[in-house]
Amino acid sequence: TTLNWWRDWASVAERQDPLELVQICLTATEKKNERGPIDWLASEKLAALRKNPSLKNNPGIQQAIEKSIESNFQAAQSMALDRQTGAEDRIRAIQYLRQFPVNPQAEWLQKGLLAVQPEKVRALVADIIDTGADQLGGIYLKSWEELTPQLRQRAVNYWLSNTDRLRSALDGWAEREFSWTELPRDFRSALENRDAPWVEQWIQQYKPETTTEASASEEMKFWAEALNKTGSLASGKKLYEERCASCHQLRGAGKAVGPDLEAALAMGKSAFLNAILNPSQEIDSRYTLYQINLKNGQTAQGVIHQETGNKITLKFPYAIIQDFDRDEIKSLKALPQSLMPENLEEDWSPQEMSDLLEYIFQAD
């Protein structure tokens, strides 16, 4: 037992005999491996003992230590990835692994950030990335589509923490096929406020021109009539209640699933109209649409409402929420499209669009 091991260790430690301490650790790990999970206390002590100068000239002991450490290392990697293993044991395995140089390609590190992992496991892996060598930051980008909003924000904070990390992140984004609006809004804002010529050059290369294709499209020309008409507040209110209130609040009315439409007052009618016609053109990171694939074959799409240690909560239209146990989730992925459906305006007339805009922008 752990208590007996500590008694043996304490007794020998008083005599300061590293060779005998190694033997105690080797015996403990070998017996533990026969029964199941490795003995973390003995393994951690063994990893420290291998650096003891008095053992350098004992090749037999050095070989035994290295063999045991390699066995424990492989076992720890397996435990870190095993979703059937309890969260606390997996955390101990990851804590053991971080004693050694961390390989950015390690499977346990790359998969440790995924939403199917318990929150404590993901937080520990993120800590290892944040406090480790700069090359570990690429893992955030490799896992980007599968990161929840909490970890995406953590990735942004990491990239902005120093110049080397930011350079690496921008190089990584440049190697991907991405749109400017795929970058989180606060990350874009931070880049645009960065006083660095190389960042400005990167932005010039990847940020589209202010005049978007949508604004010059035939579709936009057709709907431009709605911007010039005088709309009906009563009709606009009815349209809002029928088409918008299931996902958007306006002055306290409606359901809070997507952005509050009061923000439209700052956007202006033209930009707001473009957002209706092209809902996936720019998505606020707070309202990213995620798809959960469950082990039973079912799927669900919604906005992440909340994350807890063992659950992810999705929010759907009409502010319906549903919890999903992480143990039941096979995978989770962010989708490029908005929760707001395309072609919402398909059966509207320019007059009806004008009515809606009139209500949103002028109603008290």
N, C-alpha and C positions, 0 to 999 in steps of 0.2 A: 504494500500500500504506500501511498504518498507519505503518510506519517512515518512509517518504518524507514523509508528512503531518507527522509530528512534527518532522522535520528542517526542513521549510519553516516550520512554526509557530515553532520555536526561533529560527530565523534572523531572522524578522520581529519576534518578541517582544522581541528585544534592542533593536530600534529603536523599540519602543513605538508602532507605527503601527496603531491600531485599524481604520482603513479597509482596510488591506492584510490584516489578520488576518481581517476579515469576508470579503474576497474569497477567501482560502484556504479558509475554512470552507464558503462557498457552492459553490465548485468541487468540494470533496470530497464534499459531500452530494449534489450533482446527479449526479456520476459514479457514486456508490455506488447511488443510487436507480435509475439506468439498469440496473445489473447485478443488483441484489437488495436485501438488507437495508441500511438506512441506516447511515452512518458515525456511530457513537455519540459518539466523541470530538469530531468536528467539530460535531455537533449540540448537544452539551452546551456547548461553547465558544461557539457562536453564540447560544444562549439567554442566556448570561451577558453577551455583548458587546452585546446590544440595550439594556442598561441603561447603557452607556457614555455619559457626558455629551457627549463630543465628537461623537457621532453623532446627537444629538437634532435638529440643524438640517439634516440631510441626508435629506429625505423619500424620495428614491429608494432610498437604502440601507436606510432603515427599512422601506420597503415590501417590498424584496427579503428582508430578514431575516424579517419577519412571514410572508411567503408561504412561505419555506423552513421556518420553524418549524411553521406550520400543516400543511404537507405531511408533515413528519417526525412531528408529533403524531398525525395520522391513521394513518400507517404504523405507529407504535408501538402504537396501540390495536389495530390489526389483528393485529400480531405477538403482543401479549399474550394475545389470545383464540384464536390459531391453535394447536391441539393438534398439528399437524404440525411446528411449529417447535420446535427443541430448547429444553430448559429454560433453558440459560444465555442464549440469545438472548432468550427471553421475559423473563427476569429483567432483562436490560439494558433491554428496552423498558419494563418497569414502573418501573425506576429513573429512566429518562428522564421518564416521565409524572409522577412524583411531584415533579418540579421545579416543576410548575404547580399552581394551585389545583385540588384534587381534588373532582370532582362526585360527590356520594353516589349519583346515578343512573347513573353511568358503568357500562356493561356489563362492561368489563374488571375493574372493582372488585367488582361483585356476583358475577361468575362465578369470580373468582380464588380464592374460598374453597372451591369445590366439590371433592369428593373425587376427581374425575377429574383434577384438576390435580396436577402434581408437588409433593412436599412443600415444596421450596424456594420454589416460586411461592406456595403458600398461606401459608407463613410470612411472606414478604415483604409480601403483601397485608394480612395480619393486623397486621404492624408498622406499615403505613401507617395502618390504622384506629386502632390503639392510640395512635399518636403524633400523629394528626391532630385536626381539629376534632371537637367532641363529636357533631355530627350524623352523623358517619360510623358511629357505633356502631349505628345502626338497621339497618345491613347485616347484622350478626350475626343479628338477629331475622328479617329477611326471608329469610335463608338457613337458618333454624333446622332445618327438617326434613332438610336435606341436609348438615348439619355433622356431622363425625365427633366422637367423644368428646373428642379432644384440643382441637379448636377450640371445642366447647361449654364446656369448662372455661375456655378462654381468654376466651370471651365473658362468663362469670360473673365472672371476675376483673376484666374491663374494667368491667362494670356496677357492681361494688362499689368501684371505685377512687376515685370521688368522687360527691358528692351530685347534681350535674347529670346525670351519666351514669345514675345509678340512677333518678332521676325520669323521664328519657327512656325507659329500659327498661321501667319499670312502666307508663308511659302506653302504650307499644307493646304490651305484653302485654294491657292492658285493652281494646285495640281488636281483639284476636283472640278467637276462641271457643276457650277453653282451660280445662282442669281444673287445679286446684291441684296435683295430683300430676304434671302434665306439667312443672312447674318442677323443675330438678335439686334433689336433696335438700339439697346443701350450700348452694344459693342460698336455698331455703326457710328453712333453719336460720339463715343469716345475716340474713335479713329479720326473723325472729322475735326475734333478739337485738339488732336495731337499735333504739337508743333515740331514736326520732323519731316524734312523733305522726302525721305524714302517712303514714309506713310502716305504723303500727299500724292506721290507718283503711283503708288499701288491703288489708291482710291480712283485716280484719274483713269487707270487702266480697266477697273472692274465696275465702277459705278456708272450706270446708264445716264444718258443725257436727261436733263430736266424735262424736256418735252418728250413724253412717252409715246410709244406707238399707239396706245389706246386712245390718247387724246386726239390723234389725227385719223383715227379709223372711221370707216363708213358708219359703224354702229354708233360711235360717239356723235357723229354729225347728225344722225337721225334723232338721237335723244337730246341734242342741244336745244331743240325746240322747247323742251320741258323747262329749261333754265330761264327762258324768256317769257313764258306764260305766267299769268296770275292764277294760282291754284286755289282750291276750295279747302278751307280748314276742316270742315265737317267730313268731306270725302277723304281728306288726308288722314284724319284720325281713324277713320274706319279701315283704311288700308294698313295703317300702322298696326292696329289691333289684330287684323286678320293675317298679315304677312310678316310682321317684325317682332311683335310683343312676345312671341314664344321663346325668343333668344336674346332680345335687347331691351334694356330699360331706357325709358325716356322720362325724365323728371319724376322718378320714383315709381312709374307704372311699368308693367312688363316683367319679364324674367331675366335675371342676370346670368346669362350663359356666355354670350359674346360681349364685345365692347359696349359700354354705355353710349347711347347716341348723342348725349350732350357734347361729346367730343367732336361731333359733326359741326358744331357751331364754330369751332376754331378751324376746321378743315375748309369750310366754304362749300357752296353748292356744287361747283364743278368737280372738285375732288371727291366729294361724297357720292355724286352720281357715278363717277368712275369706279368707286369702291363697290357700288351695287352691281355694276356691269361686270366687274372683274374681281370678285371677292377673294381670289387666291393670289392676286398680284402682290399684295403686301399683307402679311399676317402678323399681328402683334404676337410676340413669343408667349405671352400669357394665355393666348387662346389657340395654341398649336393643337391640331387634331391628331389624336393618337389612336392606333388600332391595337387592341389586345387580342392575341390568339391564345385560346385556352387549350389545355391538354385534352379536353373532351371534344375538340373540333369546333366549338363555337367561337365566334368572334364578336367584338363590340368596338364601336368607334365613338369617341367623345373627347371632351376636354378634361384634362386631369384637374380634378377639384381639390384633392388632398392626398398626401402620402403619409402613411404611418409605418411602423416597423414591419408589419406583416401584410399590409393591405395597400392597394391603390384604389382610389375612388374616382370614377368617371362621372362627368356631368353631361346630360343630354338635353335636347330641346325641352322646353317647359320646366327647366331646372330640375329634372328628374335625376337623381343620383343613384349609383350602384357601386357597392364595394366588391373588389376582387382580391381574393387571397393570393399572395405572391406564389404560394406553393401550387396553385391551380393554373398559373400563367405559364404558357410555353414560351411566348415571346411578346415583346412590346416594341412598337415602331412608330416614330413620328411620320405623318403623312404630309405631302407637299400641298395638298389642297385644303381649303377652308371648310369648316363645319357648315358654313352658309352655302347652300347649293348654287351651282351655276344656273344661268337662264331663269333666275327668279322673276325677271321682268318680262318673260316671254309673252304673256297674254295681257300685258299692260299697254295702254296707249300713252302717248306723250302727255296728255292731259292728266291722266292718273298719276304719272310720275311727278308732274308738276304739283299735284295736290299733296302728295306725300312730302315732297320737299318743302312746300309751304307750311305744312303742319310741323315738321321737325324744326325748321329754322325760325318760325314766327310764332308758334303757339306759346302762350304764357304758361 
